[in-house]
Amino acid sequence: MQGNSYWSLQRRRALTLTLAAAGTALFWALNLPLPFLFGPMAFCLVAALAHWPIKGFGQVSVGARTILGVAVGASITPALLHELPRMALSVALIPVFIALIGAVGVPFFRKIWGFDGPTAYYAAMPGGLQDMVIFGTEAGADPRALALIHGTRVLIIVTLAPLILTQVYGAALTNPIGAPAADIPPRELALMIAAALIGWKGGERIGLFGASILGPMIVTAALSMADLIHIRPPAEAILAAQFFIGCGIGLYFVGVTWPELTRVVASGVAYVLLLAILAAGFAWLVYAVGLADPVEAFLAFAPGGQAEMTVLAIVAGADLGFVITHHLTRIVLVILGAPIVAGLIRRATPRD
Protein backbone atom coordinates (compact mmCIF):
# COMPACT_ATOMS: atom_id res chain seq x y z
CA MET A 1 0.00 0.00 0.00
CA GLN A 2 2.77 2.40 0.94
CA GLY A 3 4.60 1.48 -2.26
CA ASN A 4 1.57 2.33 -4.39
CA SER A 5 1.18 5.62 -2.55
CA TYR A 6 4.86 6.42 -3.11
CA TRP A 7 4.70 5.80 -6.83
CA SER A 8 1.50 7.80 -7.07
CA LEU A 9 3.31 10.70 -5.40
CA GLN A 10 6.26 10.37 -7.77
CA ARG A 11 3.96 10.28 -10.82
CA ARG A 12 2.26 13.48 -9.65
CA ARG A 13 5.62 15.16 -9.18
CA ALA A 14 6.76 13.91 -12.59
CA LEU A 15 3.66 15.50 -14.12
CA THR A 16 4.41 18.77 -12.32
CA LEU A 17 8.02 18.71 -13.49
CA THR A 18 6.97 18.00 -17.08
CA LEU A 19 4.45 20.84 -17.10
CA ALA A 20 6.91 23.26 -15.53
CA ALA A 21 9.62 22.32 -18.03
CA ALA A 22 7.16 22.75 -20.91
CA GLY A 23 6.17 26.17 -19.59
CA THR A 24 9.83 27.19 -19.32
CA ALA A 25 10.55 26.00 -22.87
CA LEU A 26 7.53 27.85 -24.29
CA PHE A 27 8.31 31.12 -22.52
CA TRP A 28 11.94 30.80 -23.62
CA ALA A 29 10.96 30.15 -27.25
CA LEU A 30 8.61 33.16 -27.23
CA ASN A 31 11.38 35.32 -25.71
CA LEU A 32 9.13 36.25 -22.78
CA PRO A 33 10.69 37.75 -19.63
CA LEU A 34 11.95 35.49 -16.84
CA PRO A 35 11.00 32.20 -18.53
CA PHE A 36 12.36 30.08 -15.66
CA LEU A 37 10.03 31.86 -13.24
CA PHE A 38 6.92 32.66 -15.28
CA GLY A 39 6.86 29.50 -17.42
CA PRO A 40 6.53 27.07 -14.49
CA MET A 41 4.25 29.50 -12.64
CA ALA A 42 1.81 29.84 -15.54
CA PHE A 43 1.62 26.15 -16.41
CA CYS A 44 1.33 24.99 -12.79
CA LEU A 45 -1.33 27.63 -12.11
CA VAL A 46 -3.44 26.46 -15.07
CA ALA A 47 -3.00 22.83 -14.02
CA ALA A 48 -4.00 23.65 -10.43
CA LEU A 49 -7.14 25.50 -11.54
CA ALA A 50 -7.97 22.60 -13.86
CA HIS A 51 -7.63 20.20 -10.89
CA TRP A 52 -4.85 18.16 -12.45
CA PRO A 53 -3.06 15.86 -9.97
CA ILE A 54 0.10 17.95 -9.58
CA LYS A 55 2.28 17.93 -6.49
CA GLY A 56 5.11 20.03 -5.08
CA PHE A 57 8.68 18.86 -4.64
CA GLY A 58 8.92 19.01 -0.86
CA GLN A 59 12.40 19.60 0.51
CA VAL A 60 13.81 20.11 -2.99
CA SER A 61 11.73 23.28 -3.37
CA VAL A 62 12.69 24.44 0.13
CA GLY A 63 16.34 23.75 -0.63
CA ALA A 64 16.13 25.82 -3.82
CA ARG A 65 15.32 28.87 -1.72
CA THR A 66 18.70 28.54 0.02
CA ILE A 67 20.29 29.67 -3.25
CA LEU A 68 18.61 33.06 -2.91
CA GLY A 69 19.69 33.27 0.73
CA VAL A 70 23.28 32.77 -0.39
CA ALA A 71 22.82 35.39 -3.14
CA VAL A 72 21.59 37.95 -0.63
CA GLY A 73 24.31 37.08 1.88
CA ALA A 74 27.00 37.52 -0.77
CA SER A 75 25.76 41.07 -1.34
CA ILE A 76 26.32 41.96 2.34
CA THR A 77 29.77 43.48 2.24
CA PRO A 78 31.68 46.08 4.28
CA ALA A 79 30.65 48.63 1.63
CA LEU A 80 26.99 47.82 2.30
CA LEU A 81 27.43 48.37 6.04
CA HIS A 82 28.72 51.85 5.31
CA GLU A 83 25.47 52.47 3.42
CA LEU A 84 23.21 51.48 6.33
CA PRO A 85 22.88 55.03 7.71
CA ARG A 86 21.61 56.09 4.27
CA MET A 87 18.87 53.44 4.51
CA ALA A 88 17.84 54.34 8.06
CA LEU A 89 15.19 56.89 7.13
CA SER A 90 13.47 54.71 4.54
CA VAL A 91 13.67 51.63 6.82
CA ALA A 92 12.04 53.74 9.57
CA LEU A 93 9.01 54.07 7.27
CA ILE A 94 8.39 50.30 7.33
CA PRO A 95 6.54 50.28 10.71
CA VAL A 96 4.31 53.09 9.45
CA PHE A 97 3.72 51.13 6.25
CA ILE A 98 2.70 48.02 8.21
CA ALA A 99 0.43 50.02 10.53
CA LEU A 100 -1.41 51.56 7.58
CA ILE A 101 -1.75 48.17 5.94
CA GLY A 102 -3.36 46.82 9.10
CA ALA A 103 -5.62 49.87 9.48
CA VAL A 104 -6.89 49.45 5.93
CA GLY A 105 -6.67 45.68 5.47
CA VAL A 106 -8.34 44.35 8.61
CA PRO A 107 -11.60 46.33 8.14
CA PHE A 108 -11.46 45.49 4.43
CA PHE A 109 -11.53 41.73 5.06
CA ARG A 110 -13.78 41.99 8.13
CA LYS A 111 -16.46 44.44 7.00
CA ILE A 112 -16.52 44.04 3.22
CA TRP A 113 -15.77 40.33 2.77
CA GLY A 114 -17.15 39.01 6.06
CA PHE A 115 -14.12 37.15 7.39
CA ASP A 116 -13.77 36.59 11.13
CA GLY A 117 -11.32 38.70 13.16
CA PRO A 118 -8.29 36.36 13.19
CA THR A 119 -8.61 35.57 9.48
CA ALA A 120 -9.02 39.25 8.61
CA TYR A 121 -5.89 40.25 10.55
CA TYR A 122 -3.58 37.53 9.23
CA ALA A 123 -4.92 37.94 5.68
CA ALA A 124 -4.09 41.65 5.81
CA MET A 125 -0.56 41.34 7.19
CA PRO A 126 2.14 41.21 4.47
CA GLY A 127 4.28 38.50 6.05
CA GLY A 128 5.50 35.21 4.64
CA LEU A 129 2.75 32.86 3.51
CA GLN A 130 3.76 29.94 5.70
CA ASP A 131 4.29 32.14 8.76
CA MET A 132 0.91 33.86 8.42
CA VAL A 133 -0.87 30.53 7.96
CA ILE A 134 0.83 29.03 11.04
CA PHE A 135 0.26 32.02 13.31
CA GLY A 136 -3.25 32.54 11.95
CA THR A 137 -4.23 28.93 12.55
CA GLU A 138 -3.01 29.16 16.15
CA ALA A 139 -5.17 32.28 16.58
CA GLY A 140 -8.26 30.52 15.20
CA ALA A 141 -8.14 31.79 11.62
CA ASP A 142 -9.13 29.82 8.51
CA PRO A 143 -5.82 28.38 7.20
CA ARG A 144 -7.16 27.60 3.72
CA ALA A 145 -8.42 31.17 3.27
CA LEU A 146 -5.08 32.57 4.47
CA ALA A 147 -3.10 30.37 2.07
CA LEU A 148 -5.24 31.39 -0.90
CA ILE A 149 -5.25 35.11 -0.06
CA HIS A 150 -1.48 35.29 0.42
CA GLY A 151 -0.92 33.04 -2.60
CA THR A 152 -3.02 35.46 -4.65
CA ARG A 153 -1.02 38.41 -3.31
CA VAL A 154 2.28 36.83 -4.33
CA LEU A 155 0.95 35.67 -7.71
CA ILE A 156 -0.35 39.10 -8.73
CA ILE A 157 2.62 41.07 -7.46
CA VAL A 158 5.13 38.73 -9.11
CA THR A 159 3.14 38.96 -12.37
CA LEU A 160 2.68 42.73 -12.39
CA ALA A 161 6.00 43.87 -10.91
CA PRO A 162 8.07 43.07 -14.05
CA LEU A 163 5.54 44.95 -16.19
CA ILE A 164 5.77 47.97 -13.89
CA LEU A 165 9.55 47.79 -13.82
CA THR A 166 9.82 47.70 -17.60
CA GLN A 167 6.93 49.94 -18.66
CA VAL A 168 6.96 52.55 -15.87
CA TYR A 169 10.57 52.63 -14.70
CA GLY A 170 12.28 51.54 -17.92
CA ALA A 171 14.23 48.71 -16.29
CA ALA A 172 15.44 46.13 -18.80
CA LEU A 173 15.43 43.06 -16.50
CA THR A 174 18.51 41.87 -18.38
CA ASN A 175 21.07 42.19 -15.61
CA PRO A 176 23.28 39.08 -15.49
CA ILE A 177 21.99 36.88 -12.71
CA GLY A 178 25.37 35.35 -12.02
CA ALA A 179 28.49 33.91 -13.58
CA PRO A 180 28.44 30.36 -15.00
CA ALA A 181 29.40 27.71 -12.48
CA ALA A 182 32.54 26.94 -14.50
CA ASP A 183 33.80 30.50 -13.93
CA ILE A 184 33.43 30.45 -10.14
CA PRO A 185 36.48 29.36 -8.11
CA PRO A 186 35.82 25.85 -6.75
CA ARG A 187 36.74 27.01 -3.23
CA GLU A 188 34.06 29.71 -3.23
CA LEU A 189 31.53 27.34 -4.78
CA ALA A 190 32.20 24.83 -1.99
CA LEU A 191 31.80 27.57 0.62
CA MET A 192 28.46 28.58 -0.88
CA ILE A 193 27.17 25.01 -0.76
CA ALA A 194 28.32 24.65 2.84
CA ALA A 195 26.74 27.99 3.77
CA ALA A 196 23.45 26.96 2.17
CA LEU A 197 23.25 23.63 3.99
CA ILE A 198 24.58 24.78 7.36
CA GLY A 199 22.46 27.92 7.35
CA TRP A 200 19.30 26.09 6.31
CA LYS A 201 19.47 23.10 8.63
CA GLY A 202 21.10 25.01 11.46
CA GLY A 203 18.40 27.66 11.20
CA GLU A 204 15.68 25.02 11.33
CA ARG A 205 17.28 23.45 14.40
CA ILE A 206 17.19 26.71 16.36
CA GLY A 207 13.70 27.61 15.14
CA LEU A 208 14.75 30.52 12.90
CA PHE A 209 11.77 31.77 10.89
CA GLY A 210 12.37 31.60 7.14
CA ALA A 211 15.34 29.32 7.85
CA SER A 212 15.78 28.26 4.22
CA ILE A 213 16.58 31.86 3.19
CA LEU A 214 17.69 33.65 6.35
CA GLY A 215 20.00 30.88 7.60
CA PRO A 216 22.09 30.73 4.40
CA MET A 217 21.99 34.51 4.18
CA ILE A 218 23.48 34.92 7.67
CA VAL A 219 26.24 32.33 7.14
CA THR A 220 27.12 33.67 3.67
CA ALA A 221 27.14 37.26 4.96
CA ALA A 222 29.67 36.22 7.61
CA LEU A 223 31.85 34.61 4.91
CA SER A 224 31.48 37.69 2.70
CA MET A 225 32.46 40.03 5.55
CA ALA A 226 35.46 37.77 6.21
CA ASP A 227 36.53 38.26 2.57
CA LEU A 228 36.02 34.57 1.74
CA ILE A 229 33.12 34.94 -0.72
CA HIS A 230 33.13 37.62 -3.41
CA ILE A 231 30.50 36.52 -5.89
CA ARG A 232 26.85 35.43 -6.11
CA PRO A 233 25.85 31.78 -6.71
CA PRO A 234 26.22 30.58 -10.30
CA ALA A 235 23.62 31.48 -12.91
CA GLU A 236 22.50 27.87 -13.19
CA ALA A 237 21.66 27.76 -9.47
CA ILE A 238 19.66 31.00 -9.56
CA LEU A 239 17.72 29.76 -12.59
CA ALA A 240 16.92 26.56 -10.68
CA ALA A 241 15.68 28.66 -7.75
CA GLN A 242 13.43 30.63 -10.11
CA PHE A 243 12.07 27.36 -11.54
CA PHE A 244 10.99 25.93 -8.19
CA ILE A 245 9.65 29.26 -6.93
CA GLY A 246 7.53 29.51 -10.07
CA CYS A 247 6.17 26.01 -9.51
CA GLY A 248 5.41 26.82 -5.89
CA ILE A 249 3.33 29.90 -6.72
CA GLY A 250 1.15 27.91 -9.11
CA LEU A 251 0.80 25.09 -6.60
CA TYR A 252 -0.75 27.45 -4.03
CA PHE A 253 -4.00 27.04 -5.95
CA VAL A 254 -4.21 23.23 -6.01
CA GLY A 255 -7.71 22.10 -5.10
CA VAL A 256 -9.27 25.57 -5.24
CA THR A 257 -13.06 25.45 -5.61
CA TRP A 258 -15.46 27.81 -7.37
CA PRO A 259 -16.80 29.27 -4.09
CA GLU A 260 -13.20 29.90 -2.99
CA LEU A 261 -12.44 31.61 -6.30
CA THR A 262 -15.45 33.89 -6.10
CA ARG A 263 -14.94 34.89 -2.45
CA VAL A 264 -11.51 34.13 -1.05
CA VAL A 265 -9.38 34.60 -4.17
CA ALA A 266 -11.52 37.56 -5.29
CA SER A 267 -10.93 39.25 -1.93
CA GLY A 268 -7.20 38.67 -2.37
CA VAL A 269 -7.26 40.26 -5.83
CA ALA A 270 -9.14 43.30 -4.54
CA TYR A 271 -6.80 43.62 -1.58
CA VAL A 272 -3.73 43.67 -3.82
CA LEU A 273 -5.13 46.84 -5.41
CA LEU A 274 -5.23 48.50 -1.98
CA LEU A 275 -1.72 47.29 -1.19
CA ALA A 276 -0.49 48.60 -4.53
CA ILE A 277 -1.78 52.10 -3.73
CA LEU A 278 -0.11 52.11 -0.31
CA ALA A 279 3.16 50.68 -1.64
CA ALA A 280 3.24 53.16 -4.53
CA GLY A 281 2.75 56.04 -2.13
CA PHE A 282 5.63 54.98 0.12
CA ALA A 283 7.89 54.21 -2.85
CA TRP A 284 7.19 57.66 -4.30
CA LEU A 285 7.93 59.31 -0.93
CA VAL A 286 11.26 57.49 -0.59
CA TYR A 287 12.24 58.50 -4.11
CA ALA A 288 10.95 62.08 -3.79
CA VAL A 289 13.08 62.84 -0.75
CA GLY A 290 16.14 61.31 -2.38
CA LEU A 291 16.49 58.19 -0.27
CA ALA A 292 16.61 55.73 -3.19
CA ASP A 293 16.37 55.37 -6.94
CA PRO A 294 12.86 54.70 -8.33
CA VAL A 295 13.47 51.01 -9.09
CA GLU A 296 14.94 50.30 -5.67
CA ALA A 297 12.20 52.25 -3.89
CA PHE A 298 9.54 50.29 -5.80
CA LEU A 299 11.10 46.90 -5.08
CA ALA A 300 11.75 47.75 -1.42
CA PHE A 301 8.06 48.47 -0.73
CA ALA A 302 6.42 46.00 -3.14
CA PRO A 303 4.62 43.65 -0.71
CA GLY A 304 5.64 40.43 -2.41
CA GLY A 305 7.47 37.41 -1.06
CA GLN A 306 11.09 37.80 -0.05
CA ALA A 307 12.30 35.13 -2.49
CA GLU A 308 10.36 36.59 -5.42
CA MET A 309 11.55 40.14 -4.73
CA THR A 310 15.14 38.86 -4.51
CA VAL A 311 14.86 37.41 -8.01
CA LEU A 312 13.41 40.65 -9.41
CA ALA A 313 16.05 42.77 -7.68
CA ILE A 314 18.80 40.64 -9.22
CA VAL A 315 17.47 40.78 -12.80
CA ALA A 316 16.66 44.50 -12.49
CA GLY A 317 20.21 45.26 -11.36
CA ALA A 318 18.90 46.95 -8.19
CA ASP A 319 20.84 47.35 -4.96
CA LEU A 320 20.09 43.94 -3.47
CA GLY A 321 21.18 44.98 0.00
CA PHE A 322 18.80 47.97 0.03
CA VAL A 323 15.81 45.99 -1.24
CA ILE A 324 16.25 43.00 1.05
CA THR A 325 16.95 45.13 4.14
CA HIS A 326 13.49 46.65 3.76
CA HIS A 327 11.79 43.31 3.15
CA LEU A 328 13.54 41.71 6.11
CA THR A 329 12.45 44.59 8.33
CA ARG A 330 8.85 44.21 7.17
CA ILE A 331 8.77 40.45 7.67
CA VAL A 332 10.53 40.58 11.06
CA LEU A 333 8.12 43.21 12.37
CA VAL A 334 5.07 41.31 11.12
CA ILE A 335 6.26 38.02 12.59
CA LEU A 336 7.31 39.52 15.93
CA GLY A 337 3.94 41.20 16.21
CA ALA A 338 1.97 38.10 15.22
CA PRO A 339 2.11 36.27 18.60
CA ILE A 340 1.18 39.47 20.44
CA VAL A 341 -1.80 40.08 18.21
CA ALA A 342 -2.77 36.41 18.40
CA GLY A 343 -3.00 36.73 22.19
CA LEU A 344 -5.09 39.89 21.93
CA ILE A 345 -7.41 38.19 19.44
CA ARG A 346 -7.83 35.14 21.68
CA ARG A 347 -8.71 37.33 24.67
CA ALA A 348 -11.13 39.41 22.61
CA THR A 349 -12.87 36.40 21.03
CA PRO A 350 -15.92 35.20 23.01
CA ARG A 351 -15.68 31.59 24.16
CA ASP A 352 -18.52 29.14 23.77
Secondary structure, DSSP 8 states (H G I E B T S, - for coil): -HHHHHHHHHHHHHHHHHHHHHHHHHHHHTT-SSHHHHHHHHHHHHHHHTT------THHHHHHHHHHHHHHHHT--HHHHHHHHHHHHHHTHHHHHHHHHHHHHHHIIIIIS---HHHHHHHHS-S-HHHHHHHHHHTT--HHHHHHHHHHHHHHHHHHHHHHHHHTS-----------GGGS-HHHHHHHHHHHHHHHHHHHHTT-TTHHHHHHHHHHHHHHHTTS--S---HHHHHHHHHHHHHHHHHTTTT--HHHIIIIIHHHHHHHHHHHHHHHHHHHHHHHTTSS-HHHHHHHH--S-HHHHHHHHHHHT--HHHHHHHHHHHHHHHHHHHHHHHHHHHHHS---
